Structures are given as C-alpha cells and as structure tokens.
C-alpha cells in the first residue's frame, strides 16, 4: 500500500492475503478481518503500528507462518486455523480499553511465538484469560484467572523467554526448556 493510500475492510467482511504485506499508507485496516493464508512464511511490514478488527491465520508452513515487522493492535479476535504467528520482537495488542478481545483455535501447531515480543491483552472483566504463546519449539500457553477488583482498561503483557527469569534469584527452581 503506497504512502497516502488506505485499505478499509468493513465489519463482517474479510480481505484474503496470500503473500507479504507492505503498508506505507494508513495503518488502520478497519473493523473487518485480515485472512492470512498460504504455505510459505508471510511478512507484515509497515511504516507504522497497524490496527485491524480481526486476524485469521491459516498458513501451513512449518515454523513461522506470519512474521510481524511492526506492532499490531487487533480490536476483536485472533483466530488460529493453522500456522505460528511470530512476533519477531514486536507487540500484539488484543482488545480495547472497553472491550476484551479473544483468541480462538489455538493449538500446538497454531499459536504465538513470542520471539522477544509481547502479547498484551486488555482485561476488562473478571474471567480466565489464556495467552496462546510459545517459542520456536514449544507451545506453552499462559493462563490467568482474575476474580475480583476493577479491571476496566487494564492490560497484562506476556512474553516467553528462554532460561531463568532475570529478576529471580539463582536459588529458585524454574522451568528451562
């Protein structure tokens, strides 16, 4: 998308993407769905942080199916059918300050590879939240249950790192893959 141009995907509509995206235009895609499909790794590259209503992943390649080259905010839902979403050191934000977003369809072959990036989720209500995260080898979802207190507009970020969490004392046992 050239500088000064834009693409808007309306609500209840989708845009099929079968290759790489290079967006130098408007960073706002609209409330509709971006459907990433294919059998080789796809890149989402942009001059500015992107915003979309929904993302749908269906890419059968082994390893990273969609690699982010910029941050992205998804207002409503990320749906996994097949493929690993590689954050590549970027941030994926799900939901808005007034509405929770959702992850659906995640599995051991279709999840978010943190790869140095953060998955940030708005937690507007007291419920159980699941982050479908892992690394290049393992799917290790994170679950958190909020049971009380005001959550409106709050966010929680999750990141998978190899080895010991650097702020913990060495004497504490930890999971190392």
C-alpha positions as CSV (number, residue, x, y, z in Angstrom):
1,X,0.0,0.0,0.0
2,X,1.6,3.2,-1.1
3,X,2.1,6.3,1.1
4,X,-1.1,8.3,1.3
5,X,-3.3,5.3,0.3
6,X,-5.6,3.2,2.5
7,X,-7.5,-0.1,2.5
8,X,-10.6,-0.5,4.7
9,X,-12.1,-3.9,5.5
10,X,-15.6,-3.3,6.7
11,X,-17.3,-5.1,9.6
12,X,-18.4,-8.7,8.7
13,X,-16.1,-8.6,5.7
14,X,-12.6,-10.1,5.1
15,X,-9.6,-9.5,3.0
16,X,-7.7,-12.6,1.8
17,X,-3.9,-12.1,1.9
18,X,-1.8,-14.7,0.1
19,X,1.6,-13.1,0.3
20,X,3.6,-10.4,2.1
21,X,2.0,-7.1,3.1
22,X,4.0,-3.8,2.8
23,X,1.9,-0.9,4.1
24,X,3.3,2.6,3.8
25,X,-0.2,4.1,3.8
26,X,-2.9,4.3,6.5
27,X,-2.2,1.9,9.5
28,X,-5.9,1.4,10.1
29,X,-7.5,-1.6,8.2
30,X,-11.0,-1.2,9.6
31,X,-13.2,-3.5,11.7
32,X,-13.1,-6.4,9.3
33,X,-10.8,-9.4,9.1
34,X,-7.4,-9.9,7.6
35,X,-7.1,-13.5,6.5
36,X,-3.5,-14.6,6.1
37,X,-3.4,-17.8,4.0
38,X,-0.6,-19.7,2.3
39,X,2.1,-22.3,2.5
40,X,5.2,-20.1,2.9
41,X,6.1,-17.5,5.5
42,X,4.3,-14.2,5.1
43,X,5.6,-10.8,6.4
44,X,3.5,-7.9,7.7
45,X,5.7,-4.9,7.2
46,X,4.6,-1.3,7.7
47,X,5.9,2.2,8.3
48,X,3.7,2.5,11.5
49,X,1.9,0.3,14.0
50,X,-1.1,-1.4,12.4
51,X,-4.7,-1.8,13.6
52,X,-7.3,-4.3,12.5
53,X,-10.6,-5.6,13.7
54,X,-9.8,-9.3,13.4
55,X,-6.9,-11.6,12.1
56,X,-7.3,-15.1,10.9
57,X,-4.3,-17.4,10.5
58,X,-4.3,-20.3,8.0
59,X,-0.8,-20.9,6.8
60,X,0.6,-24.4,6.7
61,X,4.3,-23.6,6.6
62,X,6.5,-25.2,9.2
63,X,7.9,-22.6,11.7
64,X,6.9,-19.0,11.4
65,X,3.8,-18.6,9.2
66,X,3.3,-14.9,9.7
67,X,6.2,-12.7,10.9
68,X,5.4,-9.2,12.3
69,X,7.8,-6.5,11.2
70,X,5.7,-3.9,13.1
71,X,3.5,-3.8,16.1
72,X,-0.2,-4.6,15.6
73,X,-3.4,-3.9,17.6
74,X,-6.3,-6.3,17.0
75,X,-9.6,-5.0,18.4
76,X,-11.7,-8.1,18.4
77,X,-10.3,-11.5,17.7
78,X,-7.3,-13.5,16.5
79,X,-8.4,-16.9,15.0
80,X,-5.9,-19.7,14.5
81,X,-6.6,-22.4,12.0
82,X,-3.0,-23.3,11.1
83,X,0.3,-21.6,11.5
84,X,2.5,-19.8,14.0
85,X,2.4,-16.0,14.4
86,X,5.9,-14.8,15.0
87,X,6.1,-11.5,17.0
88,X,9.7,-11.0,16.0
89,X,10.3,-8.6,18.9
90,X,7.1,-6.7,18.3
91,X,3.9,-6.3,20.3
92,X,0.5,-7.8,19.5
93,X,-2.3,-6.0,21.5
94,X,-5.7,-7.7,21.7
95,X,-8.9,-5.9,22.7
96,X,-9.6,-2.3,23.6
97,X,-10.0,-0.3,26.8
98,X,-13.7,-1.0,26.8
99,X,-13.9,-4.5,25.2
100,X,-11.9,-7.7,25.6
101,X,-10.6,-9.4,22.5
102,X,-10.4,-13.2,22.1
103,X,-8.0,-15.8,20.8
104,X,-9.7,-18.9,19.2
105,X,-8.5,-22.1,17.6
106,X,-5.0,-22.1,19.1
107,X,-3.2,-25.5,19.4
108,X,0.3,-26.9,19.5
109,X,0.7,-26.1,15.8
110,X,-1.0,-22.8,15.7
111,X,-0.1,-20.2,18.4
112,X,2.0,-17.1,19.0
113,X,5.8,-17.4,19.0
114,X,6.8,-14.5,21.4
115,X,10.3,-14.4,19.9
116,X,11.3,-11.4,22.0
117,X,7.9,-9.7,21.7
118,X,5.0,-9.1,24.0
119,X,1.3,-10.2,23.7
120,X,-0.7,-7.5,25.5
121,X,-4.4,-8.3,26.3
122,X,-7.0,-5.9,27.7
123,X,-8.6,-7.4,30.8
124,X,-11.9,-5.5,31.3
125,X,-13.7,-8.2,33.2
126,X,-13.0,-10.8,35.9
127,X,-12.6,-14.0,34.0
128,X,-9.9,-16.5,32.9
129,X,-7.6,-15.3,30.2
130,X,-5.4,-17.6,28.1
131,X,-2.5,-16.4,26.1
132,X,-1.6,-18.9,23.3
133,X,2.1,-18.3,23.4
134,X,5.3,-20.4,23.0
135,X,8.6,-20.3,21.3
136,X,10.0,-21.8,18.1
137,X,9.8,-25.3,19.6
138,X,7.1,-25.5,22.3
139,X,3.6,-24.3,22.7
140,X,3.3,-23.2,26.4
141,X,0.0,-21.3,26.9
142,X,-0.3,-19.0,29.8
143,X,-3.5,-18.8,31.9
144,X,-4.5,-16.2,34.4
145,X,-7.8,-16.0,36.3
146,X,-8.9,-12.6,37.6
147,X,-11.6,-13.0,40.3
148,X,-12.1,-9.5,41.8
149,X,-11.3,-5.8,41.5
150,X,-11.9,-3.3,38.8
151,X,-10.3,-4.3,35.5
152,X,-11.7,-1.7,33.1
153,X,-9.0,-0.6,30.7
154,X,-6.3,-2.7,32.4
155,X,-3.8,-4.8,30.3
156,X,-1.5,-7.7,31.0
157,X,1.6,-8.5,28.9
158,X,3.0,-12.0,28.4
159,X,6.4,-12.9,26.9
160,X,8.1,-16.2,26.6
161,X,11.9,-16.1,27.3
162,X,14.4,-18.9,27.3
163,X,16.0,-19.8,30.6
164,X,15.6,-18.2,34.0
165,X,13.7,-15.0,34.5
166,X,16.5,-12.5,35.1
167,X,14.9,-10.9,38.2
168,X,14.7,-14.1,40.2
169,X,17.4,-15.3,42.5
170,X,19.5,-18.2,41.2
171,X,18.5,-20.4,44.1
172,X,14.8,-20.5,42.9
173,X,13.9,-23.5,40.8
174,X,12.4,-22.7,37.4
175,X,11.4,-24.3,34.1
176,X,14.1,-24.2,31.4
177,X,13.5,-25.6,28.0
